Amino acid sequence: MASCTYIPPDQIPSDFYDNSAFDQTFGGSCIVNPFGVVVAGPETDKETIVYGDIDLKLNAAAKSIINLNGIYSRWDILNLGVREKPYQPIGPMDELGASLPDRGASEVEDLRRKIALLEADVRRLKGEK
């Protein structure tokens, strides 16, 4: 199954970023069986729900064609690692094991100077003093 976004042209915001790809929100939702045959859809350029009849026996048939755990398994190329300890997705960088690159004092000062110049340009463009 492929569930794709559709936004009617009259609902596309006119004051959104210029680089937004609203021209790509034309839908295309469809139902595909395990062998890649399209069962229903694709429905484009309209808001709708796609319905279709599927044969659940095809799942077992498709799985029997390629035995990823048997002769075709390549654990040297692809494996699944599972984190067994709980973790928080947001936390200090030092707890995540990442480290910031070591920057020299002169490089940091140069970056601060460039930031100040950019901020001045932004204020000038906004008409601020």
C-alpha positions, 0 to 999 in steps of 0.5 A: 500500500502506498499512501500519498499526499494530495493537497488541492490547489486552492488549499496550497498556502500562497505565503509559504516558502518558495522552495516548497514542493507543493506541486508534488502533492498530487496523490498517487495512493494505491494498493500493491500486492507482494509481487508488485502488481497494482491491485487498486489505484493509483488515484491522483489529483483528488482526495479519496480513499483507495479500496481493494481486495487482497488475498492474504495467502499471497504473503506466504507465497511471496515469502517462500520465493526468497528465503532471506534467513537461509541460503540467501542470507548475507550477514556480512552485508546486512544485519539488524542490531537491536539496542537492548538498553533504554535511551532518551532520544534527546540529551546532552551531546556528551551522553550520546558519545559524540564530541565536538571537533577541537577548534583553535581559538583563532578559528572560533574568533574568526567565526564569531566575526563572520556571524557579527557581520552577517547579523549586521547585514540582516539588520541593514536589510530589515532597515534596522539601525 
